[in-house]
Amino acid sequence: MALSIEDIKKIAHLARIEVSESEAQVTLTKLTGIMGLIEQMQAVDTTGISPMSHSQDVVQRLRDDVVTKTNERALFQQNAPATADGLYLVPKVIE
């Protein structure tokens, strides 16, 4: 895909960015290089290669899913103003 100075100026206008003629030329050169790299990558034959979620084959170590803390609900609710059936009771704030 070939870009022109007019394309760069139109993109800059849409992005509400003011670019001078020299900045547009530099941007055109950089974007043309990027588009060239994209074309090179699209030309690579990737048949038979499965997609990967990460560039390296890494596995995260996971800990065992076991309970490590004891239930201390009664201890925590001792200083609560009001509780019932293990729930904290709060005053009604909306009529």
SULTA-V23229 format. One record per pair of residues at least 24 apart in sequence whose ideal C-beta (glycine too) atoms are under 6 Angstrom apart, sorted by the first residue. I is the first residue (numbers start at 1). J is the second residue. D is the distance in Angstrom with one decimal. If there is no record, write none. Layout:
i=I j=J d=D
i=I j=J d=D
This chain:
i=1 j=35 d=5.6
i=3 j=28 d=5.9
i=3 j=31 d=5.7
